[in-house]
Amino acid sequence: MSSSSSEAGLRRPVIPRHAGHDARPTSKKELLGWYAYAFAAETYVICGIGSFIPILLETLARENGVLLSDRKTPCGSSYSKEKDDGQCIVYVLGMEINTASFAMYTFSVSVLVQALLVVSISCAADHGNYRKKLLLAFAWAGSFAVMCYIFVSKETYIFGAILTIISNTSFGASFVLLNSFLPLLVRYHPEVIDANVVGTPDLGASGVESRPLNDSVGDLDNSDVTSTSPLLSEDGERLTPTATHSEITSKELELSTHISAVGIGTGYIAALFLQLVCIAVLIAMGNSTWGQRVVLCMVGAWWTVFTIPAALWLRPRPGPPLASSGKKGALSWFSYIFQAWKSLFKTIQLARRLVDIVLFLAGWFLLSDAIATTSSTAILFAKTQLHMKPWALGMINVISTLFGVFGAFGWSWISRMFNLQPHHTILVCIALFELIPIYGLLGYLPFVRDWGVIGLQQPWEMYPLAAVYGFVLGGLSGYCRSLYGELIPPGSEAAFYALYAITDKGSSVFGPTIVGAIIDKTGSIRPAFWFLAALVGFPAPMIWFINVERGKREGLELAETIEGFPAPEENGDYNEPEARGMLADFEEREDRGTTNGHAEN
């Protein structure tokens, strides 16, 4: 028998905690399925929300707007300095809104709806077999909404805003569900399971073998040996894991960061390719509104098509069933929703006992708002203040995405080179991120303004800033997601990632709203850089004090309180025959399903 086979025999299988628990090791195909959805949906964020959707919404609002000066004259195009004829307003539900802030308010509404939705689905995702089903449902709904931009026109600009709310809400919900798979993929990854391989004592170095035979026999004669006596003594010669808790935590964090970074990089590569195609289509169609709608339809089609591999390869990984309420069909969903909100408040109460999760979420609340608001503000600034054409705006995203790929894969190399902990890497990213709003504020300095360059006075200045933004975002996206995943109590992935999403998207209600209010008040976007500079810097002290080892240990201790049963690895209640039996039963059912053509890979 090979050494690997012997090692597999001594490996403690992950004990199934409930009926239907899929404790099989993570497969390469399953990882490909996880990456496939990032490849499919990340294009919506970069090519849609980060590029063409705010451009289209501002254009449609401007086509329906009038000048603030007389409230009668139709607005001119925002692409030409010669036609820069003052503030433009549009009436929405009887309210006057600056056309430059119309997209910001739409995003604020969408993230508010998204925050409510992800809470409502978190219970269904953590309990039963709904995690993958809900992910696919929101993927199809969101991609279909994006394809429907093809039907938006000047007269139906409100319909365009509604599609933005639907698509952004669906995307956010699907990514909460995708993120909730990450801790599971890491927990059952062969490398993590191998870290728990148990080692046998070295009998060759034991005292029994090194002593003369007659001495050994004499010892046996003088000892109390019965038919139930253990073959190995209790004085330390027991099977023990080959890695300490700290080493296993380090391995899990390293693996989580790697998987997360590959997912981010894969999505950025897809978005980069699609963005180049979209720019070519826009130029071919004369930078028209029709061209913008066509490219958004392409983004939706991409999202739809490449979700199919995820549907085929990603395993459902069911959670423990929810306690039966006696309700069937549609009524059962009310039980899930009620339990989700009840669980949210319980999760918040319990999360307060997890110091590192509190620190992370407080920092992430501000940091995620800064990321989302900076992107939208920069695009609108480039369009309305620097008068850049749609294809030039698209190139901003191309550069940002290209450097995002470098960041997704490069920050891990930088971290190893300088021996940085994950939260230290995040702090370096924040420091670089702060350069963007500070650079925009340089435009207020009189001598810089006299130069006519630097401080975002020329269109070309957007491109190096886009490179910085992309490189920073590539690091933040991967490291923040993986760091948080290591702090989550096992068994509550969707619930805690719902809290992560609420912190993320909930905060994004405030940033765009405040920027929109600043624009309405001043008539200019540049003053918003003061707000962004503060927003980017505030999270740094909170991230600094995070301790991953402490946070993971507290999460494991809290898992029993949240789920109502202990972690077997921690309390010693380990029944290996039961574990292997449940795994064998599960795999037998899966094999039968595969034979019948119904198993999910």
N, C-alpha and C positions, 0 to 999 in steps of 0.2 A: 504494500500500500504506500502511496506517495506521502510525503510529509504534509502536503496541502490537504490531502484527504484526512490524515490523522488529525490535523489542526481543526478541520471542519467538524470532526466528530466531537472534539472537546469544546467547541464553540457553544456558548449558552445561547439558544435561540431566543429572540425577543418574545416574551410571553404574551399571547393573545389576551386582551383584557375583556373582550366581549364577543358575542356571536357575530361572525362575519368579519372580524378584524383581519385585515390584510397585512400580515407581518412579514411578507416575503421580502428578500433583499431588493433594493432598488436596482432596476435593470437599465442597460444602456438605452433601450428603446423608450423606456419611461422618461429618462432624462431628455431624450430627443423630443418627446411629446411636449415636455415642459418648455424646452427651448423654442419649439415650433410656434407655441402661442405668442411668445415674445416676438418672434419673427413676424407674426401676423398682425398683432395689435399695436406694437410700438410705432408703426407707421402712422397710426391715427394721431398719436400725441405729437410727433415731430412734424409730419406733413399737414396734419389737420389743425389741431388746437394750437400748435406752435407756429403755424405759418399761414395757410390759406383760409382757414375759417375766420380769424379776426379780420383779415383783409377783406373777405367777401362781406362780412357783416357791416364793416365800416363803409364799404362801397355802397351797399344796398341802403343803409341808413342815410348816407349822403345824397343818394339819388332821390330820396323821399324828403330831404331836409330843406330848410330855408335859412337865410342868414339871420343871425341874432340881431343885427343892426336894425332891420325893418320888419322881420318876420314875414316877408312876402317873397323876396327874391330867391329863386332856386339856387342852391349851392353849386359851385363849380367843382371840378375834379381836384382831388388832393394830391395828384401826381405831378402837378406843374406849379412852379413858383409864380409864374405869371398869372395863374388863376387863383392864387391864395388870397381870397376875398374876405377873410375874417372868420369868426366862429360860426359854425353851422350847427343847427339844432334840429331834432326830429321829435315828433309827438308820439309818445308811447303810453297808451292807457290814460291819455289826457295830460301827461306830464312832459315838460320840456327836458330833453336829454341831449347833451353834446354828442354829436355823431361819433367823435373819437372815443367816447366812454360807453357807447351802446354795447360794444362787444364785452367790455369789462363787466358791466352789470349782468349781461347774459351769462357769463362764466360764473358770477357770484351765485345766481339762482341755481345753476346746474350743480355746483358743488354742494349747495345746501340740500337739494333734493337727493344728491348722491349720498351725503352723510346719513340722511334718514333711511335710505334704502339699505345701505350696507349693514346697519344695525339690525334691520328687520330680517335679513337673510342669514345673519351669523349663526343663529341657533340651528337652522336647517342644514347649514354647511358643516357644523361640528357634530351633528347627530344624524345618524342614518346615512343613506347612500345618495345624498343630494349635492355634495360639493362639486363634483364634475358636471352633473346635470345642470346646475345653476350657472356654472361658468360658461357652458356652451349656449345656454338660453340667452344670456346677456351678450355673448359674442355675436350671435345671429341678429339680435335686436339692434345692437349698436351699429354693426356693419350695414344692415339694411337702412337704418336712418341716415348714415353717411351717403349711401348711394342715392337716397332720395333728394339730395341737394341739386340733382340734375333738374328737378322740377321747380326749384325756387326762382322767382322772378322779382322785378322791382315792386310789383303790386303785392307780393306775398312775402315781404321781408320778415314779417313776424313769424311766418312759417319756418323761415331759416333759423330764427332764434329758438323756436321750439325743437327743431331737429338737433340743434347744438345741445340743448338741455338733455334730450333723450340719448344722444350718442355719447356725450361726456359722462352721463350718469351710468350708462351701460358699461362703458369702458372701465370706469372706476370700480364698479361692483365686480366685474370679471377679474380685474387685477388683484382685488382683495382676495378673491378665491384662489387665484394663481399663486399669490404670495403665501397663502395658508398651506400650500403643498410643499413649500421649501423646507420647513423644519422636518416634515415627514420624509422627504427625499434624503435628507442628511441623516436622520435618525436610523433609517434602514439601509443606508449605503454600506456596501461590503467593507469599505475601509474603516468605517466606524464600528461595524460588527467585529471586524478583525482585531480592533483595539481592545475588545472584550474577550479575546481568546484566553482561555485559562491554561496555566502552565502546570505541569506535573512535577513533583519533587524529584530531585536527582537521587535515585536509589543507590547509584554507584558510589555516591559520596556519603551515604548514610552510615550510621554507627553499626547497624546490623551486619552490613557486608564487610566492614573493615575489621570486625572482631573475629577471633578464632571460633570455629564451629562449636567446640565444646562450651565456650563461654555463652554463646547464643542459646544453646540448648538449656544451659543452666538457668539463664534468665527466664526462658519460657516455663521451665519447671517451677520457678519461684513466683511466677505471676499468676494472676487470676484470669485465666483464659476460659471463655465460654463460647458456645456456638454463636452467640450474638455479638461477640467482640469485633470491633472494626479492624479491617486489614491494615489500615494506616493509623498511627497514633494521633492523638489530638494536639500534640505539642508543635503545631505549626506546619506539619507536613500535609497540608490540604491543598486542593486545587485553588489557585488564586489568579485573578486577572493579571495580565502582563502589563497593563498601563494603569496609572493612578487616575483619580477623578480629574485632576488638573490637566493631565496629558490628554485624556479623552476630550475634555472641553476644548483644549487647544486644537486638537484634530478636527472636531466638529466645526469650530469657528473658521479654521483654514478651509475646510471643504465647503462650508456654507458660503464663504466669501468668493471662492472659486466658481461655484455653480451660479451664484448671483451675478458675478461679473461676466461670465460667459453668456448668460441670458441677456444682460444689458447690451453687451457687445454685439450679439446676434441680432437683437432688435434694431440697433443703430445701423448695422450694415444693411439690413433690409430697408430702413428708412432712407439711408443715403442713396441707395440705388433708385428707389421709387421717387425721391425728391428730384434727382437728375432727370428722370423720365418726365415728371410733371413740369419741370421748367422748360424742357424741350417742347412739350405740348403747348404750354402757355405762349411761348415765343411764336410757334407755328400758327397759333390762333389769334395773334395780335394783341396779347395781354388783355383780352376782353373779359367781362363778367361771365360770359358763357364759357370761356376757357377755364376760369376758376371753378365753375360748377362741374365741368367735365373732369378736371383733375381730382376733385373731391369724390366724385363717383368712382374714379379709379382707386382711390384710397380705400373706399368701402369695399370694393370688389376684392382687393388684395387681402383685406382683413377677413373676408368671407372664405376665400379659397384656402388660405394657409392656416385657417382654424381646423380644417379637415384632418391634417396629420395629428394635431393635438387630440382631436376627438377619437382617433383610432389608437393612439399609443399611450396616452396618459391613463394610468390606473385610477379608479374611483377613490381608493383608500377610504372606505367607510368609517364613520365615527360611531361611538356607542349610541344605541337607539335611545330616543327620548322616552321617558316614562309615559306609558299609555294613558291618554286622557279619555279614551272611549269614543273619540270623535273620528269620523271617517271622511275621506274625500276632501272637499274644499274646506270643511270646518276644521280639519286637522291643521291647515295652514295658519288659521287664527291662533291655534295653540302654539305653533312654532314662533309666530310673530310676537305673541304675548310673552312667551318664554325668553325670546331674544332680548326684548327691552328689560325684562326682569333680570336677565343674566348680565346685561350691560351695566346696570347699577351695581350688581354684585361684583362684576369684574372691576369696576372703578374702585369699589370699596377695598377689594383684595389687592388691586394694583398699588394702592397707597402704601401697602406693606412692603412692596418691592421698590426699594430706594432707587435702584438703577433704572428700572422701567419708568419711574416718575421723572427722573432726570432726563432720560432719553426723550420721552414724549413731550416734555416741556420744551426741550431744544428743538425737536422735530416740528412742533407746532409753529414755531417761528421760521425755521429753516425752510420747510416745505412751502410756506406762504411766500417767502422771499424768492424761491426758485420759480414758482408759477407766475408770480406777479412780475418779476424781472423779465421773463420771456415775453409775456403779452405786452408789457409797457415798451420794451425795446422795439418790437415789431411796429406798434402804433407810432412810436416816436420816429422811426425810420420812414414810415409812410407819410405822416402828416407834417413833420417838422423838417425832415431832410428830403421829402418828395421823391422817394425811391420807387421805381417801377416794380410791378409784381415779380418779374423774373429776377430783379436785383434783390428783392426781399427773399425770394426763394433761395438765392445763393447764400444769404446769411445762414439759413438753416442747413444748407449743404456743408458749409464750413463748420458750423456748430456740431453737426452730426458726425462729420469726419473726425474731428478732434474728440468727440464723445467716444468713438471706437478706440482711439488711442488711450483715452482716459480709462475706459472700462478694463482694458488689458494692461495698461501701463502703471496704474497706481499700485497694483500688487507687486510689481517689480520695484517700484520706488520704496514701498513699505519694507520689502525684504532688504533692499540695499541699505536703508538707514535704520533697520530694525525698529520700525514704528508699530505700535499697537493700533488696532482698528480705529479706536476713538482719536488717537493722535493723527492718523491719516485724515480723518474727517475734519479735524481742526486746521490742518494745512490747507485742505480744500476751501474751508470757510475764509481763511486769510486771503487766498487768491481770488475768491468770489467777491470779496469786499472791494477789490480794485475796480470793478465794473461801475458801481454807482459813484465811487469817488472820481473816476475819470469823467463821468458825465457832469459832475459838479464843478470840474475845472473850467467849464464854459462860463461860469459866473465871474471868474477873475478878469478884471479889466484888460490887463496886458495880454492874456490869452485870447480874449474876445477880439482884441485889435489884430492879433495875428491871423484870425480867420481860419485857423486850423488848431486841432487838439481840443479836447472837451466836447467831442461830438458836434462839430460844426460842419464837417464834410462827410458825404455818404460813405467814402471808403473806410472811415474810421470804425464803422460798424463791423467790418470783417475781422480785424484782430481781436476785438472784444468778443465776437462770436466764437473765435477759437478758444479764448480763455474760458468762456461760459461752457462750451462743450466739454473741454478737458476736465473742468471742475465737476460738471454734472455726471460725467462718466464714473468718477470716483464716488461721489456722494450717493448716487442711485444704488450702486452695488454694495457699498460698505454699510450704509444706513440700514438697508433691508436685511442684510445678513447679521449685523450686530443685534438688531432688535429680535430677530428670529432665535438667537441663542439665549435671550433673556426670558422667552415665553415659557410658562409652565406647560409641560407636556400634556396633550389632550385638549388644549384650549386654543389651538392655532387660529381658527377662524374668528373666535370671539376676540382674541387679542389683536389680530390683524384688522378686525373691524374697528377696534379702538384706535389702532394705528391709522386707519383710513379716515376716521372721524377727526383725528388730530391733524392729519394731512389736509383733507378736503375741507373740513370745517374751518380751519384757519384760512383757507383760500377764499372764503367768503369775505374776510376782512380786507385782505390786501387789495384785490381789484376794486372793492367798494371805496376804500380810502383813496386809491389812485384816481378813480372816477370822480370822487368829490373834489379832489385837488384840481383836476382838469376843469371841472365845471366852475370852480371858484376863480381860478387864475387864467383860464383860457389857454394854458400851455402845459406840456407834459414834463418839461425839464424840472420844475419844482418837486416832482414826485421822487427825484433821485435822493433828496434829503431823507424822505421816508424809507426808501429802499436801503440806504446806507445804514440806518439804525436797525432795520429789520434783519439784515444779514449778520450784523455783529453781535446781537443779543444772545444767540444760542451758544456761543463759544464757551462761556463759563460753565454751562450745564453739561455740555459734552465732556469737558475736562475731567469732571469728578466721577465719570462712569467707571465701574470696576466689573469686568465681564465675569470673572470667576465668582465673585460674590453674588452677582446677579443671577447666574445660572444655578448656584447652590440654593438661593432663596426661592427660585422658580420651582425647583424639584421638591422642596419642602412644602410649597404651597399647592402643588398639583393634587395632593391628597384632599385638601380642603375644598378645592374647586370641583373635582370630579367625584369625590365621595369614596375613593378607594386608594390604597397606598401604591406607590411605585415599587414593584417587586424587587428591583435591583437594590433598593435602598434599605428595605426593612427585613430582608432575608426570607420573606414568604415566597420562596421560589419553588415551584413544582415542575421540574424538567420533564418528566414523563407526560404531565398534562400539557405543557407547552408544545412538546413535539407532537403529541396526539392531535391537538387543536390545529397545528400547522398542517399536519398530514390530511386531516379532514378538509381543511380549507383548500389545499392544493388539489385534492381529489375532486372536489366540486368544480374548481376552476378547470381541471382537465376535462371533465365531462362537458362543461360549458363550451370549451374550445372545440371539442369533437362535434358538438351540435351547431357550432358557428355562432354562438352567442356570447362568448367570453370577450371581455375588453382587455386589450393589451396594456 
